Amino acid sequence: MQTRNAGRIDVWGGLVGAIFLCGVFSAGAHAKCLPADDARMQAFEAGLVDRDARGDADARRWTIEERMAHHSVPGVGVAIIEDGAVVCVKGYGVKRAGEAAMIDADTVFSVGSVSKMVNAALVLRLVAEGLVDLDTDVNDYLTSWKVPEGRHTRKNKVTLRAILSHTAGFSQHGFADFEPGEELPTAIETLNGTGPVKHGPVRLRFAPGKKFDYSGGGITVSQVLVEDVTGMTYTQAAKKYVLDPLGMSRSTFVNPLPASHGNIARAHDRDGAPTALPRGWEAMPEMAASGLWTSATDLAAFVIALQESYAGTGDFLPQDIAADMMTRVPPGIHGMGPRLNGEGASHVFHHGGANNSYRAWIQGFLQGGDGLVVLTNATRGSLVHGEMRKSAEAAFGWPAIAKD
């Protein structure tokens, strides 16, 4: 069998293999891994189809390892959720190309905009405690920075509901990562476009509620608001309100991630070569928008907590707030944090993440409790997690995520 980047396998020393890991993977529940001869697992691992061949019943099926090599992705972490419990966490490949250290259940990856999901949950935990209201002018809570008043705010004020659903009108879709040795901006500098930032100031481009426009800039406003309301740093608040309650012990918003954190998936470029040297990974100071470091195990616990809150069987979020989170905010396609698709059995929340050298994906069905986490450590990782998602749908009988 030949692939476009077959030579890459030799560079990796044949280490694009898989480790099967079992244990306690769901909040408060023990889950046994699917056996190696489980037909569904075999179909998932060997049923990947090139995106250009989707819909062709005779299209060639590839293994996960083959597609990793094809797309130059050295390492992948996966968690599969069934009926509200993680049935397996599995690592494929290596943390850094050319080295022997394998991906495992606790390997941390940068997950880009999946951070926005955790940020939304943090804000909603503050709502549940009565510290903030979703439909109040955020300037009533902000003390260290204010949304500038102007023509866009004359009729409608900026609210947390609008910020979390990307309907507030803020600029700045995303942010560039910072290389080792580069000075990092504060959140206020990020909003003002000053200091060592790599973009202009974050500003309102249209009236809140007028339209949907994805904005990491707006999410950074919520980051500052969390700090102003709680009196904590953002990393402290995230730990107190989300990470610790869910047992996400491998997760952090600290940037740059210190090497002492350990078990880190290194950054790779689109050719699968190590980058962001000498440290081996970038920094994302816009923490709420793109700064989370986490593992497949931890993110699976997060997905399950949201599913249980929505179903009223968990207490991470009150059920009415979880339902609000999982309801689209017009005129957009997002709820408060997640993108939402489908109805009934196909009602699903999901979010992707993309920093310079990492690509991530999470999804959770709101009926039935199934879900998927895929984390990758290379620029072309989205091609792998896209193919893995479709293979999982076919293997586990999940509804396909419809496109708007």
Disulfide bonds with the S-S distance in Angstrom:
Cys22-Cys33 2.37
